[in-house]
């Protein structure tokens, strides 16, 4: 709250340094404000918390008789219509997620696995959400 400001036109800006890490500040901009006498003026500045989920997908490789990275596997959150594929190391990442409870789905057709995750309203990076798929 600012006190002692006289009537007039002002520009309000938030300092990026005043926000904790984990927020997307790219939409943070200045706001013109017209101050009048006698009534408080509400002002809302909004920033988006960054949330992501990542992990590794592996598959048993019978030729090497061990688990190996599974490249090109589809990973999705159907409720958000977000889809990603694993890279050559079997790693996936789902970014820019809203807060809420969701199901991560790995694979398609008859070979589908599901896992429920919960993302709080605070910035969150969930790592190690790994799956083992079958060929």
N, C-alpha and C positions, 0 to 999 in steps of 0.2 A: 504494500500500500504506500502510495506517495502522498505526502501531506504538504500543504503550502504551495501547491501549483496553481497558478492563476489561470483563468479562462484563456483559451486559445487553441491553436492547432499544433500538435506535437507528432513526432514519429517515435514509436517505441520499438526497441530492439533488445532481444535477449542475447547475452553473451554465451557463445558455444561452450566456453570454459565452465559455465555454471551448471552444466548437465553432467551426470555421471556417465561413464562409458557404457556402451551397449545401446545407444539410441541413434536413429537415423536423423541427422540434423540437416540433411540436404533440402528439406522443405521449410526450414526455419528462415523467416524473412522479417522485414520491418513491417510495422502496422501503423497507418495514420490514425490518430485519435483526435477527436474534437472535444475538449474539456469545457464544460459549462459549470456555472456556479450552482451549488445547492444539492446536487445528487451524485452519489458515488457512480462511477462508471466501471462496469465489469469488462474485463479484457481476458481473453483466453488465447494462449499460445499452445499449440499441440505439436508433439513430436512422436514418432513411432518407435516402439521398442523393437529391437532386432532379435529374432528367434530363428534357430535353425536346428536341424536334426541330421546327423550323419552316422555312417557305419560302414562295415565291410560285409560283402556277400562272398561266401566261399562255397566250393563244391568239391566233392571227393573226386580226385583224378586217379582212375584205376591204373593208368600207365606208370605213374610215379608212386602209386600207393600212399597218397597223402592228400590233405586238403590243399586246394589251390584257389587263387582269386577267380571269381566268376565275372567276366567282363560282359557288358551288354545286357545285363539283367534289368528289367523294368522295376522301378520302385515308385510307389505312388501313395498319395493321400486322396482317396476317392472323394471324400466330403469337400475337399478344396479344389478338386480337379487339377492337382499338381502331379506331374510325372517327371521322373529323372531316370537315367540309366547309369549303371556302374561303369567306371572307367576300366582301363586295362589292369589296374591293381585291385579291382572289385570294390572300389570305394564309391559311395554315393553321397550326395548332400542335397537336402531340401531346405531352401532358404526363404526368408521374408514371410514367415508363417504368423498368422494371428494367434492370440491366446485361445485356449480351448482344449478339449479332449478329442483326439483323432485316432483313426486306425491307419497304420502304415501297412501297405499291401506290397508283397514282393512276388513277382511272377505273374503269369496269366494262365488261363485255362484250368486244367485239373491240378496243376502244381502251384497252388497259391498258399502263401503263408500270411498271417496277420499278427500285428502287435499293436496294442493300444498305448498311446503316449498322452501325457498331459503337459501342456505348455502354460505356465503362469503368465500374468500380465507383465511381469518384469522381463528385462532382456534375458534370454536363455540360449545356451548352446548345449544341446544334448548330443553327446558323442558316444560311440561304442554300442549303438543300436544295430547289432550284427545279426545276420541270418546265415544259415547253412541250407543251401538248396540241393535238390537231387536232380541228376541229369535226366 
